[in-house]
Amino acid sequence: MEAEDSIIYSDIYRNAYFVLTGVLSVDDLIEYNGCVLPFEPYSTNEEIKEDIYNDIINHFIKTEEYEKCGDIKKIKDSVYNKINS
């Protein structure tokens, strides 16, 4: 992967983190940087596929941002524990 691609993916996953954790709304993100996300922008947490959550978590593991990783894992677990109950 080229350095430019790495930066783009980093931005995408950081945007996802901001939206999923409520730091920024999709509308705020659009104003901030155009809102590139790895899922449909106005999806509910339940509509996001488990693989997307795993990709976001894996990105933050690679970048050693473990707090972000944990935050996304909590959201994923709450969604999928509810769905599987």
C-alpha positions, -999 to 999 in steps of 0.1 A, spaced: 0 0 0 14 34 -9 18 62 16 -10 82 0 -35 53 2 -25 47 39 -33 84 47 -67 81 29 -76 49 48 -65 65 80 -88 95 74 -117 72 65 -114 52 97 -108 83 118 -140 98 103 -159 65 112 -146 68 148 -158 104 151 -193 95 138 -197 62 157 -187 77 190 -207 109 185 -177 132 185 -190 146 152 -223 142 134 -222 133 97 -233 169 89 -204 183 110 -180 159 93 -192 170 58 -184 206 67 -150 195 83 -135 173 56 -161 161 31 -172 129 50 -156 99 35 -168 69 55 -165 31 52 -203 28 55 -233 48 43 -232 82 60 -266 81 77 -266 44 87 -276 34 122 -251 14 142 -273 -16 136 -271 -12 98 -233 -13 97 -219 -47 90 -198 -65 116 -169 -67 91 -168 -29 89 -165 -26 127 -137 -52 125 -119 -32 98 -121 -1 119 -108 -19 150 -80 -35 131 -69 -1 117 -66 13 152 -47 -18 164 -22 -12 136 -18 25 145 -16 15 182 -46 37 191 -60 12 216 -85 35 233 -102 41 200 -101 4 193 -118 -3 226 -144 24 220 -154 9 187 -154 -27 201 -178 -16 228 -202 -2 202 -199 -33 180 -205 -56 210 -235 -36 221 -250 -38 186 -243 -74 180 -252 -87 215 -285 -70 210 -291 -85 176 -281 -120 187 -302 -119 218 
